[in-house]
Amino acid sequence: MDKIEKMKELIKEIEKHNRNYYVLDKPTISDKQYDDLYYTLVDLEKETGVVLPYSPTQRVGDQVLDGFVKKRHEVNLYSLNKVRDFEDLRQWVSDMQTQAKGTDFALEYKFDGLQIVLEYNDGLFVSATTRGNGTIGEDVSIQVKTIKSVPLKINYHGRLIVQGECMMTNKNFALYNKTATEKLKNPRNAAAGAVRNLDPKETAKRNLDYFCYSILLCDGKNFATQLEMHQFLEENGFQTGNYFKICKNADEIIENIKQVDKIKNKLDVMIDGMVVKINKVAPREDIGYTAKFPKWAVAFKFEAVEQTTQLLDVVWQVGRTGRVTPIAILEPVELAGATVSRATLNNFDDIKRKNLFKNASVFVRRSNEVIPEVMGLAEKNEHSSKIVPPTHCPVCSNVLVEKGPLLFCPNHFGCSAQVIDRLTHFASRNAMNIEGLSDKTIEAFYEKLGVRELGDLYKLEKSQLLTLEKFKDKKADNVLSSLAKSKNVDLAKFIFSLGVEEVGQKTAKDLAKHFKTLDSLEQATQEQLLEIEDIGPVIANNIAMFFQDENNLKEIADLLSQGIKIQEKKHESASQIFSGKTFVLTGALSKPRKEVEALIESHGGKCSSSVSKKTDYVLAGEEAGSKLDKAKELGVKVLDEKQFLEMIN
């Protein structure tokens, strides 16, 4: 195939994906894969010197949806050219400094949402229009008026047209999906679907946000810099995304981009890169535009956190509580700096909601540097087949039991996967902290030494350990010493070690603090358990049922007979200065975070992972990130370590 024919094929492929994304709202490839196709075409056009008249590199946007009133933009909307790497970025910065005769640069988030243009006149909201093809969009004024972060009245009384992005925050996305009959795929598609819904009541249910970043027209006012524009937007009540920096040179820009890259997955909004603009406004007209892009601004895109790949199979994994969870086996794909070949699926209902099939293309996302998740179906083919849930345990062949959307193996003490997982959890650092017991060692104990119950660990003898592969005198002595040391254990850690379903470290600490002794906890009713803050009916039922099970009580009695001594909480700490107060920790602290959390809890406080209006204090160390910004936005009291220690002392 010659290069011109290759270009025609690429154009056909790109146009297909443009229609899927913009018109049908059903993308079938990831952004990165789309960019790869697009830049292959750009390179071929440069190489051949030929640009076909219908090439997507020559068009500003894509088709407008039918069903809404079409509206022509008073100011044409441009896309942003992308720099491929830091070397390209340095070259662009150098070019801009030459053409602008010296300038600094504005750095902002590149939001991943639905672009919307707002118009105001005499201080009042007039209209909202989608980007459409950059020249003609769709009037979505009624829908956008439901978005609380879109001001209906502003201080400025001249005519104003601004540009921004409709978004669904990750928090609102999660809250919506908790109760939704039909789960949403991701926040970006959720925002697009909401704005394009003809019923504004449905738009309002998604609780969208609007982030404003550009002034397209402002009658009677001239801005000297992007910074002045940004300040004007904030003064008039527009949400801007809590990030705006002025950088002097390429080094500063790159350093700040790297910092945002580290924390991007912890933000409450989806961003897929950073936007760099020359700060000075005056030189922009001289620097000019291409048919599609302003030359005075570029986008730097982060490495993809969402990709498409093939779902090869689904295997079913048995955990320590007997829950049988589906795991997606994927065609390996590079995602956020890692090769991904497995991803989580919550349950069979999740598989049905996402309309997944084996041997089909699926969207995979990696957020917060944790296990990747399959987000939904991208495209199936003639080889795709239905996923069928198991009826029997894949490990011990017992008939599975359905509990709501979940599947469980009831063979709690006989299913090897459950026993090994329970033993591993019991020995883990945050539970009994038995050093030297890796997953493989626990598995060897089960298979070679007949360890079946938690108490069996304390019955092991040196002669037995020496029969295992790689066990010599020193290793055997170390394991026995660690087992002996673990016999003195804090009540909260002992509760956590038992592996009660949905009882994590925090709940275990709350239970220990409230009941103070193991006997009191064993006798607790569901009503008493519900008195504890953050314990709801499901967890209360799990705890009550656990301590009513004769097998569990027998196992606890066996542990105590092996010499386990529980350090029960008989006295409150001398100081309750933080009683009822919630802390959030951020940045690098002088002590390990767990130590600081323990100190707060010892003085009656509790720790949370996210900042909200209910947060009392944010303890900020060096290089504090988005949590500190959120605290300032909400007016939450911020402490440094010195102030924190002064409060205690």
C-alpha positions in Angstrom: 0.0 0.0 0.0 1.5 3.4 -1.0 1.5 6.4 1.4 -1.5 8.2 -0.2 -3.6 5.0 0.1 -2.4 4.6 3.7 -3.6 8.2 4.4 -7.0 7.4 2.9 -7.4 4.4 5.2 -6.3 6.4 8.2 -8.9 9.1 7.4 -11.6 6.6 7.1 -10.7 5.0 10.4 -10.4 8.3 12.2 -13.8 9.5 10.9 -15.4 6.3 12.1 -14.1 6.9 15.6 -15.1 10.6 15.5 -18.6 9.6 14.8 -18.6 7.0 17.6 -17.3 9.6 20.1 -19.0 12.8 19.1 -22.3 11.7 17.5 -23.1 8.4 19.0 -21.4 9.0 22.3 -20.1 5.4 22.2 -16.3 5.5 21.8 -14.7 2.1 20.9 -11.0 3.0 21.3 -9.1 5.0 24.0 -7.9 8.6 23.6 -4.3 7.4 23.3 -5.1 5.0 20.4 -7.0 7.8 18.7 -4.0 10.1 19.1 -1.7 7.4 17.6 -3.9 7.2 14.5 -4.2 11.0 14.2 -0.4 11.6 14.5 0.4 8.9 12.1 -1.7 10.8 9.5 0.0 14.1 10.5 3.4 12.6 9.9 2.4 11.1 6.5 1.0 14.5 5.4 4.3 16.2 6.4 6.3 13.4 4.7 4.4 13.5 1.4 3.5 17.2 1.3 -0.1 16.1 0.4 -3.1 17.1 2.5 -6.4 15.6 1.2 -9.2 18.1 1.3 -11.3 15.9 3.6 -8.6 15.1 6.0 -9.6 15.4 9.7 -6.4 17.5 10.3 -8.2 20.3 8.3 -11.5 20.3 10.1 -12.2 22.1 13.4 -14.6 19.6 14.8 -17.4 17.1 14.1 -21.0 16.7 13.4 -23.8 18.4 15.5 -26.4 16.1 17.1 -29.9 16.3 15.8 -32.6 17.0 18.4 -31.4 20.3 19.7 -31.7 23.8 18.2 -28.5 24.6 16.4 -26.7 27.8 17.2 -23.8 29.6 15.4 -20.9 30.6 17.7 -20.2 34.3 17.6 -16.5 33.5 18.1 -15.1 30.4 16.3 -13.8 27.7 18.7 -10.4 26.2 18.2 -8.8 22.9 19.4 -5.4 22.8 21.1 -2.3 21.4 19.4 -0.6 18.8 21.4 3.2 18.6 22.2 4.3 14.9 22.2 7.0 15.2 24.9 9.0 17.6 26.9 11.5 18.2 24.1 8.7 19.4 21.9 7.4 21.5 24.7 10.8 23.2 25.2 11.0 24.0 21.5 7.5 25.5 21.5 8.4 27.6 24.6 11.6 28.8 22.9 9.6 29.8 19.8 7.0 31.7 21.8 9.6 33.6 23.8 11.1 34.7 20.5 7.8 35.6 18.8 6.4 37.4 21.8 9.7 39.2 22.5 9.8 37.7 26.0 6.8 36.3 27.9 5.9 34.1 30.9 3.4 31.3 30.6 0.1 30.3 32.2 -0.3 26.7 33.2 -3.8 25.1 33.8 -5.5 21.8 33.9 -6.7 20.2 30.7 -10.1 19.0 31.7 -11.6 15.8 30.3 -15.3 16.7 30.0 -17.8 18.3 27.6 -16.9 21.8 26.2 -19.6 24.4 26.7 -19.7 28.1 25.8 -21.7 30.4 28.1 -23.0 33.9 27.2 -24.0 36.7 29.7 -25.5 40.1 29.1 -26.2 42.9 31.7 -24.9 40.5 34.4 -27.4 37.7 33.6 -27.1 34.3 32.1 -28.3 34.3 28.5 -27.4 30.9 26.9 -25.2 27.8 26.9 -24.0 26.1 23.7 -22.0 22.9 23.0 -18.8 23.2 21.0 -20.3 21.2 18.1 -18.0 21.7 15.1 -16.5 24.8 16.4 -18.7 27.1 14.3 -22.2 25.7 15.0 -23.2 24.0 18.3 -26.3 23.0 20.1 -28.3 25.2 22.5 -28.4 23.4 25.9 -29.3 26.5 28.0 -32.1 24.8 29.9 -29.9 21.8 30.8 -26.9 23.9 31.8 -28.9 26.1 34.0 -29.4 23.1 36.3 -25.6 23.1 37.0 -25.1 24.8 40.4 -21.6 26.0 39.6 -22.8 27.9 36.6 -23.6 31.4 37.9 -27.0 32.8 36.7 -25.9 36.3 37.8 -22.5 37.9 37.7 -20.9 41.2 38.8 -19.8 42.2 35.3 -22.6 43.9 33.3 -21.0 44.1 29.9 -21.5 41.4 27.3 -19.4 38.3 28.1 -18.8 35.0 26.3 -16.8 32.4 28.2 -15.6 28.8 27.5 -15.3 25.9 29.9 -15.9 22.3 30.5 -19.0 20.5 32.0 -17.7 17.8 34.3 -19.0 15.2 36.8 -16.7 15.0 39.7 -15.4 11.5 40.8 -17.2 11.9 44.1 -20.6 12.7 42.4 -20.0 9.9 39.9 -19.6 7.4 42.8 -22.6 8.7 44.7 -24.8 8.5 41.6 -23.7 5.0 40.8 -24.5 3.8 44.3 -28.3 4.1 43.7 -28.5 4.2 39.9 -30.4 1.3 38.2 -28.1 1.7 35.2 -24.6 2.4 36.2 -22.6 5.1 34.4 -19.3 4.1 32.6 -17.1 7.1 33.6 -17.5 10.7 34.6 -16.7 12.1 31.1 -19.5 10.1 29.4 -21.8 10.8 32.3 -21.4 14.6 31.8 -21.9 14.4 28.0 -25.0 12.2 28.4 -26.5 14.5 31.0 -26.1 17.7 29.0 -27.5 16.0 25.9 -30.5 14.8 27.7 -33.7 16.5 26.5 -35.2 16.4 30.0 -33.4 18.9 32.2 -34.6 17.1 35.3 -32.4 14.1 34.3 -29.5 16.5 33.8 -30.0 17.9 37.3 -29.8 14.3 38.8 -26.2 14.0 37.7 -25.1 17.0 39.8 -22.6 18.3 37.2 -20.0 21.0 37.6 -18.7 23.6 35.2 -15.0 24.7 35.1 -14.3 27.9 33.2 -10.9 28.6 31.6 -11.2 31.1 28.7 -12.8 34.4 27.8 -13.9 34.6 24.2 -15.5 38.0 24.2 -15.8 40.7 26.8 -17.2 44.0 25.6 -15.7 47.1 27.1 -12.8 45.4 28.8 -9.2 44.6 27.7 -7.0 42.1 29.4 -3.3 42.3 29.4 -2.6 38.8 30.5 -4.1 35.3 31.0 -3.7 35.9 34.7 -6.0 38.9 34.5 -8.6 36.8 32.7 -8.3 34.0 35.3 -8.8 36.6 38.2 -11.7 38.1 36.3 -13.4 34.7 36.0 -13.0 34.0 39.7 -14.2 37.5 40.7 -17.4 36.8 38.7 -18.1 33.5 40.5 -16.9 31.0 37.9 -15.3 27.8 39.1 -11.8 27.4 37.6 -10.5 24.2 39.0 -8.2 25.4 41.8 -5.1 25.3 39.7 -3.4 28.2 37.9 0.3 28.9 37.8 2.5 31.5 36.0 5.8 29.9 34.9 8.9 31.9 33.6 10.4 29.2 31.4 10.3 25.6 30.2 12.0 24.2 33.3 9.3 25.7 35.6 6.5 24.5 33.3 8.0 20.9 33.1 8.5 20.7 36.9 4.9 21.8 37.6 3.6 19.3 35.0 5.5 16.5 36.7 4.1 17.5 40.1 0.5 17.4 38.8 1.2 14.1 37.1 2.0 12.6 40.5 -1.3 13.6 42.0 -3.7 13.7 39.0 -5.4 10.4 40.0 -6.2 11.7 43.4 -8.0 14.8 42.1 -11.8 14.9 42.2 -12.0 15.9 38.5 -10.7 14.0 35.5 -7.9 15.7 33.7 -5.9 14.2 30.8 -3.1 16.8 30.6 -2.0 20.4 31.1 -2.7 23.5 29.0 0.2 26.0 28.4 -0.6 29.5 27.1 1.6 32.5 26.7 0.6 34.9 29.5 0.7 38.1 27.4 -2.5 38.7 25.4 -1.1 41.4 23.0 1.2 39.2 21.0 -1.4 36.5 20.4 -3.0 38.0 17.3 0.5 38.5 15.7 1.5 34.9 16.5 -1.8 33.8 15.0 -3.7 30.6 14.3 -3.7 27.6 12.0 -7.0 26.4 10.6 -7.5 24.4 13.8 -5.2 25.6 16.6 -4.0 28.8 18.2 -0.3 28.9 17.8 0.2 30.6 21.2 -1.2 27.7 23.3 -0.5 23.9 23.5 -1.7 20.9 25.4 0.7 18.4 27.1 -1.2 15.1 27.5 -0.4 12.7 30.4 0.2 9.0 29.8 -3.1 7.3 29.3 -5.0 6.0 32.4 -7.7 4.5 30.2 -7.2 2.0 27.3 -9.0 -0.5 25.2 -7.9 -4.1 25.1 -9.3 -7.6 24.6 -11.2 -9.4 27.4 -9.8 -12.9 27.0 -11.5 -14.7 29.9 -13.1 -14.3 33.3 -11.8 -16.5 36.2 -13.5 -16.7 39.6 -11.4 -16.1 42.7 -12.3 -17.3 46.2 -11.4 -15.0 49.2 -11.2 -15.5 52.9 -14.9 -14.7 53.6 -15.9 -17.2 50.8 -16.9 -14.5 48.4 -16.3 -15.6 44.8 -15.2 -12.6 42.7 -14.8 -12.4 38.9 -11.3 -11.4 37.6 -10.9 -10.2 34.0 -8.0 -11.8 32.1 -6.9 -9.2 29.5 -4.7 -9.0 26.5 -1.7 -7.2 28.1 -1.8 -3.5 27.6 0.4 -0.5 28.8 -1.6 1.6 31.2 -0.4 4.5 33.4 3.2 3.2 33.3 2.4 -0.5 33.9 1.6 -3.6 31.9 -1.9 -4.7 32.8 -3.1 -8.2 32.2 -5.7 -8.6 35.0 -8.5 -6.3 36.2 -11.2 -6.3 38.8 -14.9 -7.0 38.2 -17.1 -6.5 41.2 -19.7 -9.3 40.7 -21.9 -10.8 38.0 -24.4 -7.9 38.2 -21.4 -5.6 37.3 -20.6 -7.8 34.3 -24.2 -7.6 33.1 -24.4 -3.8 33.7 -21.3 -3.3 31.7 -22.6 -5.6 28.9 -19.3 -7.5 28.9 -18.4 -10.5 26.7 -15.4 -12.8 26.4 -13.2 -12.1 23.3 -14.5 -8.5 23.1 -12.8 -5.1 23.2 -13.3 -3.4 26.6 -12.3 -0.1 28.3 -9.8 -0.5 31.1 -9.0 2.2 33.6 -6.3 2.6 36.2 -7.0 5.1 38.9 -5.2 6.1 42.1 -2.4 3.6 41.3 -4.5 0.6 42.3 -5.8 -2.5 40.6 -7.2 -1.7 37.2 -11.0 -1.9 36.5 -12.9 -2.9 33.5 -15.2 0.1 32.8 -17.4 -1.3 30.0 -17.7 -2.8 26.5 -16.0 -1.0 23.7 -16.9 -3.4 20.8 -17.8 -7.0 20.3 -17.3 -9.2 17.3 -18.4 -12.6 15.8 -16.0 -14.4 18.2 -17.4 -12.8 21.3 -19.3 -15.0 23.8 -21.5 -14.6 26.9 -19.9 -14.8 30.4 -21.6 -17.4 32.5 -21.4 -17.3 36.4 -20.3 -20.5 38.2 -22.7 -22.6 40.1 -20.0 -24.5 42.1 -16.9 -23.3 43.9 -13.9 -23.3 41.5 -11.7 -24.5 44.4 -13.6 -27.1 46.5 -16.6 -27.7 44.2 -19.3 -26.9 46.8 -22.5 -25.4 45.5 -22.3 -21.7 45.7 -24.8 -19.5 47.6 -26.3 -16.2 46.3 -26.4 -13.3 48.7 -27.9 -10.4 46.7 -25.6 -9.8 43.7 -22.7 -11.8 45.4 -21.7 -15.4 45.2 -20.3 -17.2 48.2 -18.7 -20.6 48.9 -20.3 -21.8 52.2 -17.4 -24.3 52.9 -15.7 -21.8 55.2 -13.4 -24.2 57.1 -12.9 -26.8 54.3 -12.2 -24.7 51.1 -8.4 -24.4 50.8 -8.5 -21.0 49.2 -10.6 -19.5 52.1 -8.4 -21.2 54.7 -5.1 -20.1 53.2 -6.4 -16.5 52.6 -7.7 -16.3 56.2 -4.4 -17.6 57.6 -2.5 -15.0 55.5 -4.7 -12.2 56.7 -4.4 -13.3 60.3 -0.6 -13.2 60.1 -0.3 -9.9 58.2 1.4 -6.8 59.6 -1.7 -4.9 60.5 -3.2 -7.9 62.2 -1.1 -10.3 64.3 2.1 -9.1 62.6 3.8 -12.6 62.5 7.0 -11.9 60.6 8.4 -14.4 58.1 5.0 -15.8 57.0 4.7 -15.0 53.3 1.8 -16.2 51.1 3.9 -19.1 49.9 5.0 -20.1 53.4 1.3 -20.2 54.6 0.5 -22.3 51.5 3.3 -24.7 52.5 1.9 -24.9 56.1 -1.5 -25.8 54.7 -0.3 -28.4 52.1 2.6 -30.0 54.0 2.0 -29.5 57.7 -1.8 -29.7 57.9 -2.4 -26.2 59.2 -6.2 -25.7 58.9 -7.2 -23.3 61.7 -5.7 -20.1 63.1 -4.6 -21.8 66.4 -2.7 -24.5 64.4 0.0 -21.9 63.7 0.9 -21.8 67.4 1.1 -25.6 67.6 3.9 -25.8 65.0 7.2 -27.3 66.2 10.7 -26.8 64.9 11.0 -30.3 63.6 8.0 -29.8 61.4 9.3 -26.5 60.0 12.6 -28.1 59.1 10.8 -30.5 56.7 9.9 -27.6 54.5 11.9 -26.5 51.5 14.3 -23.6 52.3 13.7 -23.9 56.0 17.0 -24.2 58.0 17.6 -23.7 61.7 17.8 -19.9 61.7 14.6 -19.5 59.6 12.7 -22.0 61.7 13.8 -20.2 65.0 12.9 -16.8 63.6 9.3 -18.0 62.7 8.8 -19.6 66.1 10.1 -16.4 67.8 7.8 -14.3 65.8 4.8 -16.5 66.7 5.7 -16.2 70.4 6.1 -12.4 70.1 2.7 -12.1 68.4 0.9 -13.6 71.4 0.8 -10.2 73.1 -1.6 -8.3 70.9 -3.7 -5.1 71.0 -7.5 -5.7 71.1 -8.1 -3.8 67.9 -5.5 -5.8 66.0 -6.9 -9.0 67.3 -10.4 -8.1 66.1 -9.0 -7.1 62.7 -7.1 -10.4 62.5 -10.3 -12.5 62.8 -11.3 -11.4 59.3 -14.9 -10.4 60.0 -16.5 -9.5 56.7 -16.2 -5.7 56.0 -14.5 -5.0 59.3 -11.3 -3.1 58.4 -8.7 -1.5 60.6 -10.7 1.6 61.4 -13.9 -0.4 62.4 -11.7 -2.7 64.5 -10.3 0.3 66.4 -13.8 1.7 66.9 -15.0 -1.6 68.2 -12.1 -1.9 70.6 -12.6 1.6 71.8 -16.3 1.2 72.4 -16.4 -2.3 74.0 -13.0 -2.3 75.6 -12.9 -6.1 76.0 -13.3 -9.1 73.7 -16.0 -10.6 76.0 -18.1 -7.5 75.7 -17.8 -7.5 71.9 -18.8 -11.2 71.7 -22.0 -10.4 73.7 -22.9 -7.3 71.7 -26.3 -7.1 70.1 -26.9 -5.5 66.7 -28.6 -2.5 68.4 -25.5 -1.9 70.5 -23.2 -2.2 67.5 -25.3 0.4 65.6 -24.6 2.9 68.4 -21.1 3.2 67.0 -20.6 6.0 64.5 -19.9 4.7 60.9 -21.2 1.2 61.6 -24.4 0.6 59.6 -26.9 -2.3 59.6 -24.8 -4.5 57.2 -21.6 -4.4 59.2 -23.5 -4.7 62.5 -25.1 -7.9 61.1 -21.8 -9.3 59.9 -20.2 -8.8 63.4 -23.2 -10.2 65.3 -23.4 -13.2 63.1 -19.7 -13.9 63.3 -19.7 -14.1 67.1 -22.8 -16.3 67.0 -21.1 -18.9 64.9 -19.9 -21.8 67.0 -17.0 -22.5 64.7 -15.7 -19.0 65.1 -16.1 -19.0 68.9 -14.3 -22.4 69.0 -11.4 -21.0 66.9 -11.1 -17.9 69.2 -11.1 -20.2 72.3 -8.4 -22.3 70.7 -6.2 -19.2 70.1 -6.6 -18.0 73.7 -5.7 -21.5 74.9 -2.4 -21.2 72.9 -1.4 -18.3 75.1 -2.7 -15.3 73.2 -2.9 -12.3 75.6 -5.1 -9.5 74.5 -4.2 -6.0 75.7 -7.7 -4.8 76.3 -8.6 -1.1 76.3 -9.7 -0.6 80.0 -8.8 3.1 80.2 -9.3 6.2 78.0 -6.2 8.3 77.3 -5.5 11.1 79.7 -6.3 13.7 77.0 -9.4 13.8 74.9 -8.6 17.1 73.2 -9.6 15.8 69.8 -12.8 14.1 70.9 -15.3 14.2 68.0 -12.8 15.9 65.7 -11.9 14.6 62.2 -8.4 15.1 60.7 -7.1 14.7 57.2 -3.4 14.3 56.7 -1.6 15.5 53.6 2.0 16.0 52.4 5.2 14.7 53.9 5.2 14.6 57.7 8.3 14.2 60.0 6.8 10.9 61.5 5.3 7.9 59.6 1.6 8.6 58.8 0.4 5.7 60.8 2.2 7.0 63.9 0.5 10.4 63.5 -2.9 8.8 63.0 -2.4 6.7 66.2 -1.5 9.9 68.1 -4.6 11.6 66.9 -6.8 8.6 67.9 -5.1 8.3 71.3 -6.4 11.8 72.0 -10.0 11.0 70.9 -9.9 12.1 67.3 -10.3 10.2 64.1 -8.7 10.3 60.6 -10.3 10.5 57.2 -8.8 10.1 53.7 -10.7 13.0 52.0 -11.5 16.6 52.9 -15.2 17.7 53.2 -17.2 20.2 55.1 -17.3 17.8 58.0 -13.4 17.9 58.3 -12.3 19.8 61.4 -8.5 20.0 60.7 -6.1 19.3 57.8 -2.6 18.5 59.1 -0.3 19.6 56.2 3.3 18.6 55.8 5.7 19.5 53.0 4.6 19.3 49.4 0.9 19.1 50.4 -1.3 18.8 47.3 -4.9 18.9 46.3 -6.2 18.2 49.9 -4.7 21.4 51.1 -6.3 23.3 48.2 -9.6 21.7 49.0 -9.3 22.7 52.7 -8.6 26.3 51.8 -11.6 26.3 49.4 -13.9 25.0 52.1 -12.5 27.1 54.9 -11.2 24.1 56.9 -8.6 24.9 59.6 -5.1 24.0 58.4 -2.4 23.0 60.9 1.3 22.6 60.4 3.1 20.0 62.6 4.3 22.7 65.1 0.7 23.9 65.7 -0.5 20.3 65.9 2.0 19.4 68.7 1.3 22.6 70.5 -2.4 21.7 70.7 -1.5 18.4 72.2 0.9 19.8 74.7 
